[in-house]
Amino acid sequence: MSESNAVLIGRKPVMNYVLACITLFHGGAKEVEVRARGRAISRAVDVVEVVRRRFLPDVKVKKIGIGTDEMAPRGGDDTPTHVSTIEITLTQ
Amino acid sequence: MSESNAVLIGRKPVMNYVLACITLFHGGAKEVEVRARGRAISRAVDVVEVVRRRFLPDVKVKKIGIGTDEMAPRGGDDTPTHVSTIEITLTQ
């Protein structure tokens, strides 16, 4: 999948990301990948559910993957920290 | 799957739920389902990642499902609210 079809979920309101997904699909994308890390994971699920239920009922969840990213140590701590990740692939 | 093999994620520390999963697998469970709603969804992913990476490397993610639960209106509001859900099925 081309990187331009990825929506990276941050701290903005859910509707910002919903609009990003809808814009990609309306622009002809067959697949959109919603990605998030850490606490934004819950918001990623919210985004997908709003897209599917309220705006684009034909969009299906093709695949959901979870994983762990290792973050560089920071602030005097020697051990790397870990953060959970999710990637939800939507298709229409 | 029997209900006793479900671990419902709430607001306790991640390790509490990790221990619950490990206990179920050590007790002979072939599958464990980790479930969460709303903001606890991120913690559910954390739990699964810690179980797999640190304690039980043979455990695989069999299936991940997301959805929406409708909550009864409360506090003078007439419209029902919605909350996202996740179910992660682990197998060994």
Backbone of each chain as ProteinMPNN parsed JSONL, in Angstrom:
{"seq_chain_A": "MSESNAVLIGRKPVMNYVLACITLFHGGAKEVEVRARGRAISRAVDVVEVVRRRFLPDVKVKKIGIGTDEMAPRGGDDTPTHVSTIEITLTQ", "coords_chain_A": {"N_chain_A": [[0.837, -1.201, 0.0], [0.489, 2.23, -0.804], [2.149, 4.894, 0.884], [0.632, 7.168, 1.037], [-1.918, 6.389, 1.488], [-2.233, 5.962, 4.144], [-3.497, 6.679, 7.367], [-2.48, 8.335, 10.074], [-3.09, 8.171, 13.433], [-3.402, 10.671, 15.828], [-3.554, 13.111, 18.381], [-5.682, 14.673, 17.739], [-9.2, 15.623, 17.315], [-11.571, 12.931, 16.829], [-13.137, 13.227, 14.516], [-11.563, 14.63, 12.688], [-9.794, 12.694, 11.7], [-11.594, 10.872, 10.688], [-12.615, 12.324, 8.554], [-10.291, 12.47, 7.017], [-10.006, 9.783, 6.246], [-12.373, 9.415, 4.738], [-11.934, 11.245, 2.682], [-9.74, 10.077, 1.388], [-10.886, 7.677, 0.423], [-12.894, 8.734, -1.235], [-11.282, 9.911, -3.076], [-10.499, 7.834, -4.596], [-9.081, 5.756, -3.457], [-8.583, 2.304, -2.838], [-7.918, 0.962, -0.614], [-7.427, 1.859, 2.774], [-5.198, 2.546, 5.372], [-5.368, 2.647, 8.798], [-3.49, 3.827, 11.392], [-2.072, 3.618, 14.672], [-0.497, 4.446, 17.828], [0.152, 3.547, 21.247], [-1.841, 5.357, 23.547], [-3.469, 6.38, 21.604], [-4.58, 4.307, 20.281], [-7.174, 3.522, 21.044], [-8.606, 5.625, 19.969], [-8.163, 5.207, 17.259], [-9.732, 2.956, 16.772], [-12.225, 4.073, 17.305], [-12.338, 5.914, 15.144], [-12.433, 4.195, 12.896], [-14.832, 2.867, 13.402], [-16.709, 4.955, 13.286], [-16.388, 5.799, 10.635], [-17.249, 3.508, 9.251], [-19.851, 3.022, 10.269], [-21.311, 5.403, 10.17], [-20.714, 6.876, 7.866], [-19.565, 5.503, 5.553], [-20.894, 2.806, 4.732], [-20.221, 0.668, 3.118], [-17.61, 0.132, 3.457], [-15.23, -2.169, 4.6], [-13.583, -3.89, 7.297], [-10.553, -5.112, 6.589], [-8.264, -6.212, 7.673], [-6.699, -6.515, 10.836], [-3.94, -5.613, 12.666], [-1.725, -6.022, 15.434], [1.024, -4.808, 17.395], [4.369, -4.143, 18.667], [6.324, -1.298, 19.208], [9.691, -0.33, 19.659], [10.974, 2.197, 21.65], [13.402, 4.766, 21.689], [15.562, 5.16, 24.53], [14.951, 7.697, 26.958], [15.56, 10.744, 28.76], [17.546, 10.145, 30.757], [17.1, 7.563, 31.431], [18.077, 4.196, 30.974], [16.998, 1.962, 29.771], [15.198, 0.859, 26.907], [11.89, 1.93, 26.085], [8.653, 0.475, 25.487], [6.028, 0.569, 23.11], [2.684, -0.07, 22.318], [1.156, -0.927, 19.169], [-1.245, -0.422, 16.519], [-2.67, -1.481, 13.415], [-5.122, -0.906, 11.2], [-6.643, -2.111, 8.429], [-8.654, -0.86, 5.972], [-11.095, -1.509, 3.469], [-12.821, -0.911, 0.371]], "CA_chain_A": [[0.0, 0.0, 0.0], [1.298, 3.442, -0.833], [2.115, 5.602, 2.165], [-0.368, 8.224, 1.005], [-3.188, 5.846, 1.921], [-2.195, 5.7, 5.579], [-3.948, 7.75, 8.252], [-1.827, 8.134, 11.365], [-3.954, 8.758, 14.446], [-2.723, 11.387, 16.912], [-4.378, 13.609, 19.477], [-6.773, 15.538, 17.277], [-10.531, 15.005, 17.468], [-11.857, 11.773, 15.982], [-13.715, 13.601, 13.225], [-10.49, 15.009, 11.765], [-9.277, 11.477, 11.062], [-12.699, 10.323, 9.899], [-12.627, 13.092, 7.304], [-9.118, 12.053, 6.242], [-10.319, 8.479, 5.632], [-13.405, 9.603, 3.709], [-11.301, 11.941, 1.56], [-8.932, 9.103, 0.645], [-11.777, 6.774, -0.326], [-13.541, 9.496, -2.303], [-10.255, 10.194, -4.072], [-10.257, 6.647, -5.395], [-8.315, 4.717, -2.761], [-9.288, 1.038, -2.603], [-7.608, 0.582, 0.762], [-6.884, 2.888, 3.655], [-4.676, 1.944, 6.593], [-5.433, 3.509, 9.979], [-2.419, 3.39, 12.295], [-1.959, 4.365, 15.921], [0.37, 3.907, 18.877], [-0.142, 3.948, 22.626], [-3.219, 5.684, 23.92], [-4.261, 6.724, 20.424], [-5.168, 3.078, 19.731], [-8.629, 3.571, 21.248], [-9.154, 6.591, 19.011], [-8.136, 4.577, 15.931], [-10.926, 2.101, 16.678], [-13.35, 5.011, 17.172], [-12.338, 6.453, 13.781], [-12.893, 3.15, 11.98], [-16.25, 2.595, 13.655], [-17.511, 6.086, 12.785], [-16.341, 5.745, 9.171], [-18.067, 2.387, 8.772], [-21.251, 3.027, 10.685], [-22.036, 6.627, 9.891], [-20.444, 7.519, 6.579], [-19.284, 4.62, 4.419], [-21.291, 1.459, 5.173], [-19.638, -0.376, 2.271], [-16.217, -0.098, 3.845], [-15.038, -3.333, 5.474], [-12.28, -4.087, 7.936], [-9.909, -6.229, 5.903], [-7.235, -6.816, 8.508], [-6.258, -5.755, 12.005], [-2.697, -6.129, 13.222], [-1.18, -5.314, 16.587], [2.445, -5.054, 17.555], [5.08, -3.332, 19.65], [7.475, -0.518, 18.747], [10.651, -0.002, 20.703], [11.297, 3.621, 21.612], [14.724, 5.067, 22.237], [15.521, 5.611, 25.923], [15.012, 9.158, 27.073], [15.538, 11.323, 30.098], [18.425, 9.541, 31.746], [16.781, 6.151, 31.616], [18.895, 3.413, 30.055], [16.269, 0.901, 29.094], [14.22, 1.333, 25.931], [10.499, 1.678, 26.447], [7.888, -0.145, 24.418], [4.691, 1.122, 22.918], [1.848, -0.929, 21.471], [0.709, -0.323, 17.911], [-2.324, -1.108, 15.796], [-2.896, -1.091, 12.03], [-6.426, -1.408, 10.74], [-6.745, -1.921, 6.988], [-10.032, -0.747, 5.486], [-11.216, -1.673, 2.021], [-14.194, -0.701, -0.12]], "C_chain_A": [[0.872, 1.251, 0.0], [1.108, 4.206, 0.465], [1.007, 6.653, 2.209], [-1.741, 7.71, 1.417], [-3.201, 5.478, 3.402], [-2.693, 6.927, 6.335], [-3.372, 7.452, 9.634], [-2.609, 8.898, 12.44], [-3.123, 9.394, 15.561], [-3.727, 11.866, 17.936], [-5.514, 14.526, 19.046], [-8.123, 14.856, 17.478], [-10.761, 13.904, 16.443], [-12.304, 12.192, 14.586], [-12.669, 14.069, 12.212], [-9.992, 13.786, 10.988], [-10.343, 10.779, 10.233], [-12.736, 11.005, 8.538], [-11.445, 12.7, 6.422], [-9.384, 10.726, 5.533], [-11.314, 8.645, 4.483], [-12.807, 10.263, 2.472], [-10.466, 10.979, 0.725], [-9.821, 8.173, -0.186], [-12.447, 7.507, -1.477], [-12.559, 9.848, -3.411], [-9.844, 8.963, -4.857], [-9.46, 5.552, -4.711], [-9.176, 3.471, -2.574], [-9.073, 0.572, -1.161], [-7.074, 1.788, 1.519], [-6.411, 2.187, 4.931], [-4.67, 2.968, 7.72], [-4.428, 2.97, 10.993], [-2.394, 4.237, 13.548], [-0.995, 3.663, 16.864], [-0.14, 4.356, 20.235], [-1.608, 4.26, 22.85], [-4.087, 6.044, 22.732], [-4.927, 5.501, 19.805], [-6.688, 3.085, 19.883], [-9.267, 4.505, 20.226], [-9.172, 6.012, 17.594], [-9.371, 3.697, 15.732], [-12.176, 2.968, 16.55], [-13.466, 5.523, 15.735], [-12.919, 5.431, 12.804], [-14.389, 2.899, 12.164], [-17.14, 3.722, 13.14], [-17.54, 6.07, 11.259], [-17.312, 4.681, 8.657], [-19.546, 2.577, 9.051], [-21.992, 4.272, 10.208], [-21.886, 7.125, 8.465], [-20.299, 6.56, 5.404], [-19.611, 3.168, 4.788], [-20.687, 0.338, 4.334], [-18.189, -0.688, 2.633], [-16.143, -1.253, 4.847], [-13.669, -3.278, 6.132], [-11.655, -5.321, 7.317], [-8.966, -6.969, 6.849], [-6.946, -5.914, 9.697], [-4.989, -6.401, 12.534], [-2.282, -5.333, 14.442], [0.293, -5.675, 16.733], [3.046, -4.147, 18.613], [6.211, -2.597, 18.957], [8.398, -0.26, 19.929], [11.036, 1.465, 20.551], [12.677, 3.817, 22.23], [14.584, 5.512, 23.694], [15.567, 7.128, 25.973], [15.032, 9.554, 28.538], [16.342, 10.558, 31.127], [18.15, 8.084, 32.031], [17.549, 5.345, 30.575], [18.095, 2.419, 29.232], [15.279, 1.478, 28.085], [12.812, 1.06, 26.439], [9.78, 1.089, 25.228], [6.525, 0.505, 24.33], [3.93, 0.199, 21.957], [1.386, -0.173, 20.234], [-0.484, -1.101, 17.351], [-2.354, -0.587, 14.369], [-4.192, -1.747, 11.587], [-6.55, -1.087, 9.256], [-8.22, -1.955, 6.577], [-10.048, -0.891, 3.981], [-12.658, -1.414, 1.596], [-14.345, -1.317, -1.509]], "O_chain_A": [[1.87, 1.322, 0.716], [0.036, 4.169, 1.07], [0.504, 6.99, 3.281], [-2.643, 8.509, 1.67], [-4.09, 4.757, 3.855], [-2.358, 8.062, 5.995], [-3.723, 6.461, 10.273], [-2.767, 10.116, 12.359], [-2.261, 8.75, 16.159], [-4.638, 11.133, 18.32], [-6.223, 15.087, 19.883], [-8.188, 13.662, 17.773], [-10.22, 13.938, 15.338], [-11.901, 11.588, 13.592], [-12.867, 13.92, 11.006], [-9.795, 13.844, 9.774], [-10.044, 10.169, 9.206], [-12.871, 10.351, 7.504], [-11.589, 12.61, 5.203], [-9.035, 10.56, 4.364], [-11.127, 8.091, 3.4], [-13.133, 9.889, 1.346], [-10.478, 11.05, -0.504], [-9.538, 7.916, -1.356], [-12.559, 6.965, -2.577], [-12.96, 10.06, -4.555], [-8.941, 9.031, -5.691], [-9.188, 4.519, -5.321], [-10.346, 3.562, -2.202], [-9.913, -0.109, -0.573], [-6.361, 2.625, 0.965], [-7.117, 1.352, 5.496], [-4.045, 4.023, 7.611], [-4.5, 1.811, 11.401], [-2.664, 5.437, 13.498], [-0.713, 2.472, 16.731], [-0.777, 5.401, 20.363], [-2.495, 3.531, 22.405], [-5.314, 6.019, 22.833], [-5.75, 5.638, 18.9], [-7.407, 2.701, 18.962], [-10.334, 4.213, 19.685], [-10.087, 6.292, 16.819], [-9.978, 3.695, 14.66], [-13.082, 2.645, 15.781], [-14.561, 5.563, 15.173], [-13.784, 5.756, 11.99], [-15.122, 2.739, 11.187], [-18.219, 3.46, 12.61], [-18.588, 6.298, 10.654], [-18.096, 4.932, 7.741], [-20.391, 2.329, 8.191], [-23.176, 4.2, 9.878], [-22.808, 7.723, 7.911], [-20.879, 6.806, 4.347], [-18.713, 2.392, 5.117], [-20.64, -0.811, 4.775], [-17.62, -1.67, 2.156], [-16.9, -1.3, 5.816], [-12.725, -2.697, 5.597], [-12.15, -6.435, 7.489], [-8.883, -8.197, 6.826], [-6.95, -4.689, 9.571], [-4.966, -7.599, 12.817], [-2.462, -4.116, 14.489], [0.743, -6.715, 16.254], [2.333, -3.474, 19.357], [6.974, -3.198, 18.202], [7.949, -0.006, 21.046], [11.38, 1.918, 19.46], [13.06, 3.121, 23.17], [13.604, 6.165, 24.053], [16.166, 7.763, 25.105], [14.59, 8.817, 29.42], [15.878, 10.342, 32.246], [18.881, 7.442, 32.785], [17.66, 5.764, 29.422], [18.483, 2.077, 28.115], [14.601, 2.465, 28.369], [12.575, 0.075, 27.139], [10.249, 1.199, 24.095], [5.947, 0.932, 25.33], [4.458, -0.244, 20.937], [1.244, 1.05, 20.248], [-0.695, -2.271, 17.67], [-2.099, 0.592, 14.125], [-4.335, -2.97, 11.599], [-6.562, 0.083, 8.872], [-8.928, -2.937, 6.802], [-9.127, -0.449, 3.295], [-13.595, -1.662, 2.354], [-15.423, -1.251, -2.1]]}, "seq_chain_B": "MSESNAVLIGRKPVMNYVLACITLFHGGAKEVEVRARGRAISRAVDVVEVVRRRFLPDVKVKKIGIGTDEMAPRGGDDTPTHVSTIEITLTQ", "coords_chain_B": {"N_chain_B": [[-16.713, -20.153, 22.879], [-16.13, -20.548, 26.355], [-17.386, -18.386, 28.89], [-15.691, -18.119, 31.011], [-13.19, -17.992, 30.027], [-12.698, -15.436, 29.263], [-11.138, -12.279, 29.49], [-11.804, -9.304, 30.853], [-10.959, -6.058, 30.23], [-10.251, -3.415, 32.368], [-9.71, -0.612, 34.437], [-7.492, -1.227, 35.91], [-3.949, -1.829, 36.63], [-1.858, -2.842, 33.839], [-0.449, -5.231, 34.321], [-2.044, -6.731, 36.051], [-4.022, -7.794, 34.395], [-2.482, -9.167, 32.583], [-1.495, -11.192, 34.221], [-3.903, -12.5, 34.734], [-4.483, -13.572, 32.197], [-2.28, -15.299, 31.843], [-2.691, -17.078, 33.937], [-5.071, -18.32, 33.116], [-4.202, -19.658, 30.77], [-2.246, -21.327, 31.869], [-3.88, -22.859, 33.377], [-4.954, -24.561, 31.582], [-6.463, -23.577, 29.492], [-7.214, -23.328, 26.047], [-7.819, -21.228, 24.48], [-7.985, -17.728, 24.985], [-9.946, -14.891, 25.515], [-9.516, -11.5, 25.165], [-11.077, -8.621, 26.147], [-12.265, -5.288, 25.634], [-13.524, -1.931, 26.177], [-13.996, 1.394, 24.913], [-11.683, 3.715, 26.269], [-10.119, 1.77, 27.394], [-9.292, 0.127, 25.42], [-6.727, 0.565, 24.351], [-5.201, -0.368, 26.474], [-5.88, -3.066, 26.426], [-4.549, -3.951, 24.135], [-1.946, -3.502, 24.985], [-1.825, -5.43, 27.062], [-2.046, -7.864, 25.645], [0.263, -7.729, 24.076], [2.293, -7.75, 26.02], [1.857, -10.249, 27.22], [2.419, -11.966, 25.051], [5.031, -11.238, 24.25], [6.683, -11.167, 26.503], [6.05, -13.23, 28.29], [4.616, -15.567, 27.294], [5.639, -16.811, 24.63], [4.662, -18.608, 22.775], [2.047, -18.112, 22.406], [-0.442, -17.056, 20.172], [-2.013, -14.449, 18.258], [-5.189, -15.036, 17.373], [-7.475, -13.904, 16.337], [-8.821, -10.663, 15.741], [-11.343, -8.531, 16.612], [-13.371, -5.65, 16.02], [-15.866, -3.324, 17.179], [-19.022, -1.711, 17.946], [-20.676, -0.672, 20.83], [-23.912, 0.176, 21.964], [-24.811, 2.549, 24.308], [-27.04, 3.111, 27.024], [-28.925, 6.159, 27.235], [-27.935, 8.781, 29.438], [-28.193, 10.958, 32.284], [-30.074, 13.055, 31.59], [-29.757, 13.35, 28.925], [-31.017, 12.586, 25.716], [-30.214, 11.042, 23.562], [-28.743, 7.937, 22.664], [-25.414, 6.964, 23.573], [-22.378, 5.947, 21.963], [-19.927, 3.39, 22.16], [-16.716, 2.238, 21.38], [-15.523, -1.111, 20.818], [-13.296, -3.892, 21.46], [-12.21, -7.19, 20.696], [-9.874, -9.533, 21.362], [-8.675, -12.529, 20.385], [-6.77, -14.993, 21.801], [-4.566, -17.753, 21.277], [-3.054, -20.897, 22.11]], "CA_chain_B": [[-15.768, -20.082, 24.008], [-16.814, -20.352, 27.632], [-17.191, -17.047, 29.433], [-14.617, -18.107, 32.001], [-11.922, -17.739, 29.345], [-12.641, -14.045, 28.83], [-10.525, -11.32, 30.406], [-12.384, -7.996, 30.541], [-9.972, -5.055, 30.616], [-10.779, -2.203, 32.99], [-8.762, 0.471, 34.738], [-6.376, -1.671, 36.751], [-2.673, -1.87, 35.902], [-1.742, -3.845, 32.781], [0.062, -6.512, 34.81], [-3.143, -7.509, 36.625], [-4.699, -8.527, 33.322], [-1.485, -10.105, 32.057], [-1.51, -12.331, 35.13], [-5.166, -13.222, 34.51], [-4.33, -14.358, 30.96], [-1.315, -16.377, 32.074], [-3.347, -18.048, 34.818], [-6.022, -19.097, 32.31], [-3.459, -20.574, 29.898], [-1.615, -22.352, 32.706], [-4.955, -23.729, 33.859], [-5.355, -25.48, 30.53], [-7.264, -22.945, 28.442], [-6.606, -23.299, 24.708], [-8.07, -19.887, 23.964], [-8.364, -16.682, 25.94], [-10.426, -13.707, 24.8], [-9.284, -10.234, 25.86], [-12.117, -7.685, 25.681], [-12.223, -3.95, 26.233], [-14.355, -0.885, 25.575], [-13.568, 2.789, 25.097], [-10.261, 3.999, 26.451], [-9.392, 0.573, 27.822], [-8.86, -0.618, 24.236], [-5.265, 0.64, 24.268], [-4.646, -1.249, 27.499], [-6.063, -4.451, 25.973], [-3.442, -4.245, 23.216], [-0.751, -3.612, 25.842], [-1.881, -6.714, 27.771], [-1.748, -8.935, 24.695], [1.659, -7.632, 23.67], [3.15, -8.184, 27.133], [1.694, -11.702, 27.359], [3.091, -12.644, 23.943], [6.449, -10.946, 24.099], [7.492, -11.347, 27.69], [5.741, -14.399, 29.114], [4.176, -16.772, 26.594], [5.95, -16.572, 23.214], [3.925, -19.524, 21.898], [0.672, -17.638, 22.236], [-0.656, -16.319, 18.923], [-3.274, -13.728, 18.092], [-5.978, -15.795, 16.404], [-8.486, -13.049, 15.699], [-9.105, -9.384, 16.383], [-12.584, -7.941, 16.128], [-13.768, -4.382, 16.624], [-17.288, -3.069, 17.029], [-19.578, -0.582, 18.68], [-21.789, -0.94, 21.746], [-24.765, 1.329, 22.232], [-25.025, 2.706, 25.745], [-28.289, 3.806, 27.351], [-28.736, 7.586, 27.524], [-27.882, 9.056, 30.875], [-28.02, 12.341, 32.706], [-30.913, 14.05, 30.928], [-29.527, 13.333, 27.488], [-31.965, 11.657, 25.119], [-29.637, 10.195, 22.532], [-27.808, 6.942, 23.17], [-24.028, 7.183, 23.18], [-21.748, 4.749, 21.422], [-18.568, 3.15, 22.634], [-16.029, 1.225, 20.569], [-15.12, -2.322, 21.542], [-12.324, -4.774, 20.792], [-12.067, -8.537, 21.236], [-8.662, -10.154, 20.821], [-8.667, -13.941, 20.755], [-5.422, -15.564, 21.865], [-4.573, -19.205, 21.274], [-1.715, -21.484, 22.267]], "C_chain_B": [[-16.529, -19.857, 25.305], [-16.434, -18.99, 28.198], [-16.003, -16.982, 30.388], [-13.259, -17.877, 31.353], [-11.818, -16.321, 28.799], [-11.988, -13.199, 29.919], [-11.021, -9.935, 29.984], [-11.465, -6.911, 31.104], [-10.663, -3.82, 31.185], [-9.667, -1.212, 33.265], [-7.589, 0.05, 35.607], [-5.072, -1.667, 35.948], [-2.62, -3.041, 34.918], [-1.371, -5.213, 33.343], [-1.023, -7.365, 35.468], [-3.806, -8.384, 35.557], [-3.756, -9.518, 32.645], [-1.489, -11.376, 32.892], [-2.774, -13.158, 34.943], [-5.072, -14.105, 33.266], [-3.415, -15.56, 31.188], [-1.938, -17.483, 32.919], [-4.316, -18.929, 34.033], [-5.285, -20.103, 31.425], [-2.803, -21.689, 30.727], [-2.642, -23.323, 33.266], [-5.523, -24.621, 32.768], [-6.186, -24.862, 29.421], [-6.507, -22.981, 27.12], [-6.755, -21.921, 24.082], [-8.435, -18.952, 25.099], [-8.81, -15.467, 25.127], [-10.257, -12.47, 25.675], [-10.254, -9.207, 25.277], [-11.979, -6.349, 26.368], [-13.179, -3.027, 25.494], [-13.711, 0.474, 25.824], [-12.07, 2.921, 25.278], [-9.444, 2.796, 26.876], [-8.878, -0.238, 26.638], [-7.334, -0.592, 24.105], [-4.621, -0.307, 25.275], [-4.783, -2.719, 27.111], [-4.926, -4.858, 25.037], [-2.139, -4.379, 23.999], [-0.696, -4.989, 26.521], [-1.46, -7.849, 26.84], [-0.274, -8.914, 24.31], [2.611, -8.091, 24.779], [3.063, -9.696, 27.316], [2.531, -12.412, 26.294], [4.59, -12.468, 23.983], [7.262, -11.328, 25.316], [7.273, -12.69, 28.379], [5.429, -15.672, 28.335], [4.392, -16.599, 25.086], [5.18, -17.481, 22.256], [2.496, -19.078, 21.648], [0.574, -16.774, 20.97], [-1.966, -15.54, 19.005], [-4.058, -14.437, 16.99], [-6.908, -14.877, 15.625], [-8.615, -11.751, 16.475], [-10.379, -8.838, 15.765], [-12.829, -6.602, 16.794], [-15.24, -4.151, 16.348], [-17.714, -1.874, 17.844], [-20.698, -1.089, 19.58], [-22.585, 0.342, 21.919], [-25.031, 1.375, 23.734], [-26.335, 3.454, 25.976], [-27.993, 5.282, 27.617], [-28.669, 7.795, 29.025], [-27.759, 10.551, 31.114], [-28.791, 13.348, 31.886], [-30.713, 14.117, 29.429], [-30.428, 12.262, 26.862], [-31.325, 10.657, 24.168], [-28.678, 9.169, 23.149], [-26.389, 7.299, 22.736], [-23.451, 5.857, 22.69], [-20.341, 4.62, 21.968], [-17.962, 2.037, 21.78], [-15.598, 0.049, 21.437], [-14.036, -3.057, 20.749], [-12.359, -6.134, 21.479], [-10.85, -9.161, 20.564], [-8.62, -11.591, 21.323], [-7.247, -14.474, 20.668], [-5.529, -17.078, 21.903], [-3.155, -19.711, 21.493], [-1.742, -22.937, 21.829]], "O_chain_B": [[-17.469, -19.063, 25.348], [-15.316, -18.508, 28.011], [-15.386, -15.93, 30.557], [-12.28, -17.598, 32.046], [-10.955, -16.032, 27.97], [-12.25, -13.379, 31.109], [-10.7, -9.455, 28.897], [-11.223, -6.857, 32.31], [-11.553, -3.252, 30.553], [-8.789, -0.998, 32.429], [-6.777, 0.888, 35.998], [-5.093, -1.519, 34.726], [-3.243, -4.081, 35.128], [-1.902, -6.234, 32.906], [-0.936, -8.593, 35.448], [-4.106, -9.555, 35.79], [-4.182, -10.578, 32.188], [-1.486, -12.487, 32.361], [-2.721, -14.387, 34.987], [-5.525, -15.249, 33.278], [-3.725, -16.681, 30.787], [-1.74, -18.669, 32.656], [-4.381, -20.138, 34.254], [-5.687, -21.263, 31.334], [-2.809, -22.852, 30.325], [-2.32, -24.466, 33.589], [-6.477, -25.36, 33.009], [-6.579, -25.565, 28.49], [-5.309, -22.701, 27.074], [-5.935, -21.499, 23.267], [-9.11, -19.341, 26.052], [-8.142, -15.065, 24.175], [-10.787, -12.403, 26.784], [-10.255, -8.952, 24.073], [-11.619, -6.278, 27.543], [-13.588, -3.288, 24.363], [-12.987, 0.676, 26.799], [-11.285, 2.322, 24.543], [-8.22, 2.791, 26.741], [-8.115, -1.186, 26.822], [-6.721, -1.61, 23.783], [-3.625, -0.966, 24.975], [-3.911, -3.53, 27.426], [-4.403, -5.968, 25.13], [-1.325, -5.258, 23.716], [0.354, -5.631, 26.548], [-0.63, -8.685, 27.196], [0.365, -9.963, 24.228], [3.618, -8.744, 24.505], [4.079, -10.354, 27.542], [3.266, -13.35, 26.601], [5.341, -13.421, 23.777], [8.406, -11.765, 25.188], [8.196, -13.234, 28.985], [5.927, -16.744, 28.679], [3.457, -16.282, 24.351], [5.055, -17.175, 21.07], [1.816, -19.613, 20.772], [1.395, -15.888, 20.738], [-2.894, -15.919, 19.719], [-3.652, -14.443, 15.827], [-7.105, -15.041, 14.421], [-8.529, -11.733, 17.703], [-10.483, -8.7, 14.546], [-12.54, -6.424, 17.977], [-15.799, -4.707, 15.403], [-16.889, -1.123, 18.364], [-21.564, -1.846, 19.141], [-22.029, 1.436, 22.01], [-25.423, 0.381, 24.345], [-26.69, 4.338, 25.196], [-26.94, 5.62, 28.158], [-29.288, 7.055, 29.79], [-27.285, 11.301, 30.262], [-28.247, 14.387, 31.513], [-31.415, 14.853, 28.736], [-30.58, 11.17, 27.41], [-31.834, 9.551, 23.989], [-27.9, 9.497, 24.045], [-26.185, 7.867, 21.664], [-23.986, 4.787, 22.977], [-19.655, 5.613, 22.207], [-18.61, 1.03, 21.497], [-15.342, 0.199, 22.632], [-13.884, -2.868, 19.542], [-12.517, -6.218, 22.697], [-10.807, -9.298, 19.341], [-8.54, -11.841, 22.526], [-6.606, -14.419, 19.618], [-6.463, -17.627, 22.486], [-2.182, -19.056, 21.119], [-0.718, -23.617, 21.881]]}, "name": "protein", "num_of_chains": 2, "seq": "MSESNAVLIGRKPVMNYVLACITLFHGGAKEVEVRARGRAISRAVDVVEVVRRRFLPDVKVKKIGIGTDEMAPRGGDDTPTHVSTIEITLTQMSESNAVLIGRKPVMNYVLACITLFHGGAKEVEVRARGRAISRAVDVVEVVRRRFLPDVKVKKIGIGTDEMAPRGGDDTPTHVSTIEITLTQ"}
